[in-house]
Amino acid sequence: MNTLNENLELGNRIAKARTSQRLTLRQLSEQVGLSASLLSQIEKGRISPSLPTLRAIAQALNIPLFTFFLEEIATDDLVVRAGTGKKILFPESNLEYMLLTPDLSGALEMALMKIPPHSQSSEDLFSHTGEEVAYVSSGELILHLADKEVALNTGDSVKLPPGTHHKWDNQTDKEAVLIFAITPPTF
């Protein structure tokens, strides 16, 4: 992004913060110690404010300085409606994964895994580079943790530290559903 666009975007964010608090240019300029004309030029993106000026504006608006630099995300892009999550299928497996987060762009991935009766997540134990938390939404599972087996039932949850070798095993006649969160995303 070029400097002109960055100034315009920054100015728009300052103006939005000011108007959301129902302050006029003059009111904010008096609090900050700038002329209303200079503040107007900042909001229109015509000039680039100094860091001390941005700090003063943020302080006068009672908001953190970093607020001016946050990317705005459309609310619709944050919601995954029931049944619309991206499905992840592996040809060698009969497991079904559904992504519960809109995408893998953030620091956290959340997914639902359906494990059919008498199936397991993998032949061998595997591990992730990140941390995982899993919740058994329905069914019964055996969690293989290194050399231990842990029985998990509906409503149970488990935290798996980074690098923990594990696999999920459904030894029952009913499907098991597991909801898990992993950071950072691994799919």
N, C-alpha and C positions, 0 to 999 in steps of 0.2 A: 504494500500500500504506500502511496506517495505521501509526502508531508502535508500537502494541501488537503487530501482526503482525511488524513489523521487529525489535522487541526479541526476540520469540519465535524468529524465524528466526536471529538473531545468537546468541542463547543456545544454540540447538540446534547451531549450527556450533562453538561453543566446546566444548560438551559432547562432541560427536563427535570433535573434535581431541584432547581430554583422554583420552577412553576408548580411542581408537585407540593411545595411548601407554601405556595401562594405568596411568594415574595416578588416584588417588582425589581427591575434592574437597579433602580435607585436605592431601594432598601438593602439589597445585597451589597451593592458597591459601597455603601456607607459602613456596613459591618466589616468589609474586607479592607477598606481604605484605598479603594480605586475609584476612578471616575466612572460614571455610568456609561460614558462613551467607550472607554477602554474595555469594560466588561462586555458591552454589546459587541465590540469587535472580536473578543475572545469567543463569545457564543456563536458568532457567525463564521468562525474559523479563519478570519482574516489575519489574525496574529497568533503566535504560539506563546502561551503563558509560561513563565519561569516556574520552576519547582516550588519556590517559596510562595508564589502567587497561587498555585494550585493548592498548596497546603492551607493557605489562608481561606480560600474559597471552601474547601472541604470542611474546615473547622467551623466556618460561619454557617454552613449548611448542616453541621453536626452529622457528617457521614465520613466513613473511612476514605482516605485518599485513593486507595486502589479501586474504589467504586467507579471512578472515571475511566478505568482501563479494562473493565470486565466486558467480555463479549456478550451481547444480548442473544438469548436463545428463545426461539418461539416455543410457547407452551405446548403446542401441538406436537412438537418434536420430542417432548419429554414423556409422552403418554404412550403406552402400549395397551391397546384395547384387547379384551378377552378374545382369545383364539386368533389374534393377528400377529403374534410374535414370529420372528423368523425361525423356521425349523432347520435344524442341523442334523443331517443324516450321514452316517458312515457306512459305506458299502459292505464292509466286513462285519457289521454289527447289526443286531436287531433292536438296538436302543433308539429311542427318539428323544432328541433334545429340542427345547424351544427356548429361544432367547427371551428373557423377560425385561431386559433393558433395550432401549430403542436401537442401540448399536454398540460397537466395541470401542468407541472413541474416548470414553472416560477412563477413570482409574479403577472402576469397578464393573464387573460382569455379573449378571444374575441370570440364572437359567433354571429350567425345569427339566428333569430327566425322568423318563418313564422306562422302568426296567420290567420286561415281560416275565411271566412265571418261569422259574428254572433257568434264569439267565444271569449273566454277570457283566459288569461294565467292561471288563477286559480279561484276557487269559492271565496276564502277568500283572503284578503290582506296578503302579506308575506314580509319578509325583509331579507337582507343579512348582514353578519358580516362586509363586506367590502363596499367599495365605488363602485358605478356603474355609467357609462355614457352610454346613449342610443341615437341612431340616427335612425330616421324613414327614411328608404331607399325608401319605396313606400307605398302608402295607407294612411289611416286615422285611428287614434287610440284615445281612451279616456284613459288617465292615471289616475287611482284612487290613490290619495295621501292622506292617512289618511282619512280626511272627505271632501276633495276637489276633483273635477274632472277637468282635464286639457285636452283640445283638442289639439292633435298634428297631423300635416300634413307632407307630404313628405318634407324632408329637415330640419325638426325641430329636435332639440336635447334637452336632459335634463340630469342634473347631480343629482344623488340620493345619499345623504350622507349615511354613514353606519347606519343600523338600521331603515331606512325609510320604513314604511309599504306601499306597493303599489301593484297594479296589472294592467295588460294591457287588454283593451277591444276593440275588433273590432266590431262595430255596423253596418258596411257597408255590401254591397253585393260583395265587392272585397277583395282579400287576402291583408294583410298588412305584410310588411317585416321590421323587426327591427334589427339593428346591435348594439350590446352592448359590453362593456368592463367592467370587474369586477376585482377588486383587493382586497383581494387575490382570486384566483379561487375558485368557489363554486360547480362546477359539480363534 
